[in-house]
Amino acid sequence: MSKDSAIDKPKTLPEYLGPIWDETVSQVREKIGAAGLEALCLQIHRMRDAQGRIAKDGAIVLDGKGNAGPHPAVAIEKAAQAEIRSWLKDFGGGRSR
């Protein structure tokens, strides 16, 4: 167990989620557990990845037939945000709660 958190970072945590874990661990209650925090970190990563793709390509893109429509990443971003809100509703607030 680290001195900064009662939730240990799993050795199996993908490297790309490590910085998000470090950023998030103090913002959630301990009862989320390591697996729950890993799932939350994955959703944050997914949301940020989708946001990056939207920023690069625009929210409206052309499909294979040349028709304009929403970037597929918009749906991914929206789903990830819903998951994040759900996790934080249940487990947000840091260790003091």
Secondary structure, DSSP 8 states (H G I E B T S, - for coil): --SS-SS---TTS-GGGHHHHHHHGGGB-GGGHHHHHHHHHHHHHHHHHHHHHHHHH-SEEE-TTS-EEE-HHHHHHHHHHHHHHHHHHHHBS-TT-
